[in-house]
């Protein structure tokens, strides 16, 4: 349903939220979330451009969240790196279809609408504080060495 890029971005954001107040380098985040460091570097640049994370250079530098986890949703993160594409007109550009979707594309758009609604209503804070023994998304430990 979502791209690998979006999942990796979510892992990074959840990690930062779970370690709030501490700056973490791309290497630290990559190690903790099991995301390839080169790929993660590009994702973090996108998150920074979208103003979801702050990047600090130098000693004690790294990434931190700009917003509180309770004010940041899964939707915000996904839209920053690989937006959910809704189907608002015939993807096949069939003459006469225009904005009138066939049953297949109408159903696919409806499914994406449900996903979008769930992502909009789920905060990162909710991911961090979900009941259960496992840590969020990728079971990473707090404060990796």
C-alpha positions, 0 to 999 in steps of 0.5 A: 500500500505504501512505498519502501521510501514511505516506510523507511521515512516512518521508521526514522520519524518514529525513532526520532519521536521515541528518542525525543530531545536527542539529535541523531545522525543518519548513521545512528538512525539507519543502524537502529531502523535497519534502513540503508544509510545512503537511502536514508540520507536522501529520505532525511533530506526530503523530511528536512525540506518538508520541515518535519525534521531539523538538521544540525551540523557539527559536533552533537549534530544530527536530526530532531523532530520539528513538531511534537509526535502528538501533532504529527501524523502518518499522513504528514510523513508519507505525503512528505516523501511519497504522496498518496495518489488518489484517482480522480480521473480515468488513469487510462485516459479513455475517451468519454471517461474523464472524471467518471471512474469505472468500477475498478478505479472507483474501488481502488480510489475508495481503498486509497481514501480509507488508507488516507483517512487512517493515516490522517487520524493516526499520530506518531505519538500513538505509534510510540505509545501503542500497548504491547511488548514490541517497540514501534514499527521495527522493535528498535531499542531506545538510545542505540550505542 
